[in-house]
Amino acid sequence: MDKVVATAAEAVADVPEGASLAVGGFGLSGVPSALIEALYRRGVGGLAVVSNNCGAMDTGLAVLLAAGRITRVTGSYIGGNKEFARQYLAGELELELIPQGTLAERLRAGGAGIPAFYTPAGVGTQVADGGLPWRYDGSGGVALASPAKEVREFDGTEYVLERGIRTDFALVRAAKGDRHGNLVFNKSTRNFNPLAAMAGKVAIAEVEELVEPGEIDPDAVHLPGIFVQRVVALTPEQAADKKIEQRTVSS
């Protein structure tokens, strides 16, 4: 039952070339930076990443992206990541852009063993009809476009069929975790992290505070340990390293 491993390097030691990864976080919030850095140091590439975005400010997944280790991204937001946009438009990266709520539910469904579900989001658009550019040819043309999806009517409303997502591994970050893998997330870090962990066949969590089993009130657990296979305790310095993407001040 003790799922703690000594280091982030040990935790990701068996992630192979070409693996698929569900990665938690949004912007700079709740990003498993230590695990991503350990994966970068391993040198594996050809990774297919499922994450809301692909890092920002040269941190998080942006480290793997800049090194050319990511070949495909399933996400909902490019944002201000200029390297992400450059690789996509240059045809170096395949990108499946999907509505943010659909992404969240596809991860949750995959983790819950639900192969597919219907949603109204995207009906009447290229999300359902197909034709979204997944990969450009580097000259402005589309080398690969999204296929059309099944659309079905329920009670007079049309819905598009979306597939649940399962990945080989998941990398997540939690504010607190115990040795059994039960996790607690702080505020907005709860957005995609629990869902990403559920979707991964092997979920690896870096935790800012490691506690003993029983120290977390069962009612306070956000993600049960059944979904988590490995836990890594961050150092105080790693836990405190939280960058700010856009600093706003009031006069």
Buried (B, 14 or more C-beta within 10 A) or exposed (E): EEBBBEEBBEBBEEBEEEBBBBBBBBBBBBBBBBBBBBBBEBEBBEBBBBBBBBBBBEBBBBBBBBEEBBBBBBBBBBBEBEBBBEBBBEBBBBBBBBBBEBBBBBBBBBBEEEEEBBBEBBBEEBBBBEEBBBBBEEEEEBEEEBEEBEBEEEEEEEBBEBEBBBBBBBBBBBBBBBBBBBBBBBEEBBBBBBBBBBBBBBBBBBBBBBBEEEEBEEEEBBBBBEBBBBBBBBEEEBBEEEBEEEEEEEE
